[in-house]
């Protein structure tokens, strides 16, 4: 609450209780939405890795930088629209539905780059970073557009 002082200046009250009460009231909703978004993100990332024709984690463990770039692009590409969705979500269903849409769009991006470059999985397995960087940037571009569309 804002109160004028004797000199006419406006100052804010220093009582922290309204902020603490707001925190206590909103914290369960924040944790529910965060947990839901994290689970959707992890599920979408796991499904993405299952659908792609190569084992990203095995390649990354073997030192394949192209696989790390590609999977990192997918991870960010899936997370960014979910973050924007969280900012404007009404309920958990928003996160679940838009998370599914984001996954489909990221899979389409993978296939589109595969069609453009040809043999994308083999290029990633061969640690061809240029193909992986182009794929990751395409995933990020799709994520930016999706995030903006989700934000409305």
C-alpha positions in Angstrom: 0.0 0.0 0.0 1.2 3.5 -0.8 1.0 6.4 1.6 1.8 10.1 1.2 4.2 11.6 3.7 3.9 15.0 5.3 6.0 16.5 2.6 3.7 15.0 -0.1 6.1 12.3 -1.3 4.7 8.8 -1.8 6.4 5.9 0.0 5.7 2.2 0.1 4.9 0.5 3.4 7.7 -1.6 4.7 5.5 -4.3 6.2 6.7 -7.6 4.7 3.5 -9.6 5.7 1.6 -9.0 2.5 4.5 -10.3 0.5 4.9 -13.3 2.8 1.2 -14.1 2.6 1.3 -13.8 -1.2 4.3 -16.2 -1.3 2.5 -18.7 0.9 -0.7 -18.5 -1.1 1.1 -18.8 -4.5 3.9 -21.2 -3.7 1.8 -24.4 -4.1 0.6 -23.3 -7.5 4.1 -22.3 -8.6 5.4 -25.7 -7.5 2.6 -27.5 -9.3 3.2 -25.7 -12.5 6.9 -26.0 -12.3 6.7 -29.7 -11.6 4.2 -30.2 -14.4 6.3 -28.3 -16.9 9.5 -30.1 -15.8 7.8 -33.5 -16.2 6.4 -32.5 -19.6 9.8 -31.3 -20.7 11.6 -34.5 -19.5 8.9 -36.7 -21.1 9.1 -34.8 -24.3 12.9 -34.9 -24.3 12.8 -38.7 -23.6 10.3 -39.2 -26.4 12.4 -37.1 -28.7 15.5 -39.2 -28.0 13.5 -42.4 -28.4 12.1 -41.3 -31.8 15.4 -40.0 -33.2 17.4 -42.9 -34.9 20.5 -42.5 -32.9 21.3 -42.9 -29.2 22.3 -39.3 -28.2 23.5 -40.1 -24.7 25.8 -43.0 -26.0 27.2 -40.6 -28.6 27.7 -37.8 -26.0 29.4 -40.2 -23.6 31.8 -41.2 -26.4 32.7 -37.5 -26.9 30.5 -36.8 -29.9 30.0 -33.0 -29.9 27.5 -33.0 -32.7 25.1 -35.2 -30.7 25.5 -32.8 -27.7 24.8 -29.8 -29.9 21.7 -31.4 -31.4 20.3 -32.7 -28.1 21.1 -29.4 -26.4 19.1 -27.6 -29.1 16.2 -30.0 -28.6 16.3 -29.5 -24.8 16.2 -25.7 -25.2 13.7 -25.9 -28.1 11.3 -27.9 -25.9 11.9 -25.7 -22.8 11.5 -22.2 -24.2 7.8 -22.5 -25.4 7.0 -24.2 -22.1 8.5 -21.3 -20.2 6.3 -18.9 -22.1 3.4 -21.1 -21.6 4.0 -21.1 -17.8 4.0 -17.3 -17.8 0.5 -17.2 -19.2 -1.0 -20.5 -18.2 -4.4 -20.8 -16.6 -3.9 -24.3 -15.4 -1.7 -27.4 -15.7 -3.6 -28.5 -18.9 -2.0 -25.5 -20.7 1.4 -26.9 -20.0 0.5 -30.4 -21.0 -1.1 -29.5 -24.2 1.5 -27.0 -25.4 4.3 -29.3 -24.3 2.8 -31.9 -26.7 2.6 -29.3 -29.5 6.2 -28.3 -28.9 7.4 -31.8 -29.1 5.6 -32.4 -32.5 7.1 -29.1 -33.8 10.6 -30.1 -32.7 10.3 -33.5 -34.4 9.1 -31.8 -37.6 12.2 -29.5 -37.4 14.4 -32.6 -37.1 12.8 -34.2 -40.2 12.9 -30.9 -42.2 16.6 -30.5 -41.6 17.2 -34.1 -42.4 15.4 -33.6 -45.7 17.5 -30.4 -46.4 20.8 -31.9 -45.5 20.3 -35.6 -46.1 21.5 -38.4 -43.8 21.3 -36.2 -40.7 21.5 -39.1 -38.2 24.6 -40.4 -39.9 26.1 -36.9 -39.9 25.5 -36.5 -36.2 26.9 -40.0 -35.5 30.0 -39.0 -37.6 30.3 -35.9 -35.3 29.7 -33.4 -38.2 29.2 -30.3 -36.1 28.1 -28.1 -38.9 25.0 -30.2 -39.5 24.3 -30.3 -35.7 24.7 -26.6 -35.3 22.3 -25.9 -38.2 19.8 -28.4 -36.6 20.1 -26.8 -33.2 19.6 -23.3 -34.6 16.6 -24.5 -36.6 15.2 -26.0 -33.3 15.8 -22.7 -31.5 14.1 -20.7 -34.3 11.1 -23.0 -34.2 11.1 -22.7 -30.4 11.1 -18.9 -30.6 8.2 -18.8 -33.0 6.3 -21.3 -30.9 7.0 -19.4 -27.7 5.7 -16.2 -29.3 2.6 -17.9 -30.6 1.9 -19.5 -27.2 2.4 -16.1 -25.5 -0.2 -14.7 -27.9 
